[in-house]
Amino acid sequence: VLFRSAASYLLRNAFLYEDTDDAQVEGHIMPLSARVGGQVLEVRVVQGQLVHSGDVLVAIDPKDYRIAVEQAQAMLADAKASASSSRWHIPITSATAQSSLDSATTAVVNAEAGVRVAEHNFQSASASLEQAEANAAKSDADLVRYEQLVRKQNISRQQYDQAVAAAKANRAGVVSAKAHVQAVEQAVVQAKGRLLQARADLRSAQTAPQQISMTRANADASDAQVLQRKAQLDQAELNLSYTVIRS
């Protein structure tokens, strides 16, 4: 009976109490560390406290991370505005480039016509000068002959005076015709200069496809900038969330 009582006692203790020979308890240690640096504002648990998943353990000062989020938000807003402006410029650039091309083409046509008119005027002025010089030569020859005739009294003094006046008028006509030729010649030079400028403007306007492509490339770059700024904002918000360490 005594043996049975002792056995029952030992069996009962084996089920009711833990028994150890090294005074250690088996368990699992779960290390926790912050993903961001900063000053710890609050520790909400003590060592050995029972916690549940999602419980707040430590709070890190979030001021710097809030500022980073606000800066990222501002940079994202700026990038979106730039992207919107870049996209808005595409149709404007297209319309402006096409208008410039049409205007430059018309300017070349008008400048070419202006050169033709100026050259025609130069030819006419040159012909008028030749005629004036011929008239002057004839009136000078007539005056020499009239001088001989008036000395012989074969013509009246009035006829001689008329010959003198005609010779003077024809010489003045030559001077005027030469001045006109010089002016028209200068007009030809100016017309050719306008034509050269118009052709240069046309070559510049013909780069319209490249201008449009560049505008579109800038718009694509602005869109990429928006994505980059969005990623930076996401990272800043994630860093802010890391200031609260949960179990």
C-alpha positions, 0 to 999 in steps of 0.5 A, a space after each residue: 500500500 505504501 509503495 502504491 501511494 508513493 508511485 501515485 504521488 510521483 506520477 501526479 507531480 510529473 504531470 502538474 510541475 515542470 522539471 528541469 536540471 539546468 534552470 532554463 526555459 525553452 523559448 523563441 526570441 524575436 528580434 525587432 529593429 527600426 527600418 529608419 533612424 531617429 529619436 525614440 519618443 515612446 516605448 509602449 511595452 516592458 520586457 516580458 509583456 505579452 503583446 499581440 500582432 499589430 500592437 505598437 511597441 515603439 514610436 520614433 520622432 516622425 517630424 523629419 519624415 513628415 517634412 520629407 513627405 510634404 516635400 515629395 508631395 510638392 515635387 510631385 505636384 510640380 512635376 504634374 504641372 510641368 507634364 500638363 504644360 508639356 502636353 498642352 504645348 504639343 498641339 500649339 507647337 504643331 499649329 505654330 510650326 505649320 503656320 510658320 512653314 506656310 508663311 515662310 513658303 509664301 514669303 519665298 514666293 513673294 520674295 522671288 516675285 520681288 526680285 523679278 520685278 526689281 530686275 525688270 525695273 533695272 532693265 527698264 531704267 538701264 534702257 531709259 538711261 541709254 535713251 537719255 544718253 542718246 538724246 543728250 549726244 544728239 542734242 550736243 551734236 545739234 548744238 555744235 551745228 547750231 553754233 556754226 549756223 548762228 555765227 553765219 546767221 543762217 538761223 535765228 538766235 531764238 533757234 540757237 537758244 532753243 538748241 542750248 536749252 534742249 542740250 541742257 535738258 537732255 544732259 539733266 535727263 542723263 543725270 536723272 536716268 543714272 540716279 534712277 538706275 542706281 536706285 533701282 540697282 540698289 532695289 535689286 540688291 535689297 530684293 535679293 537680300 529679302 529672298 535670301 532671308 526668306 529662303 533661310 526662314 523657310 529652311 528653319 520652318 522646314 524643321 517643324 517635324 523635329 520641333 514637334 518631335 522634341 516637344 513630344 520628347 519633352 512631354 514624355 520626359 515630364 511624364 517620366 518625371 511624374 512617375 519618379 516623383 510619385 515613387 519618391 513620395 511612396 518611399 517617403 510615406 513608407 519611411 514615415 510609416 516605419 516610425 511606428 514599430 509594431 509587433 
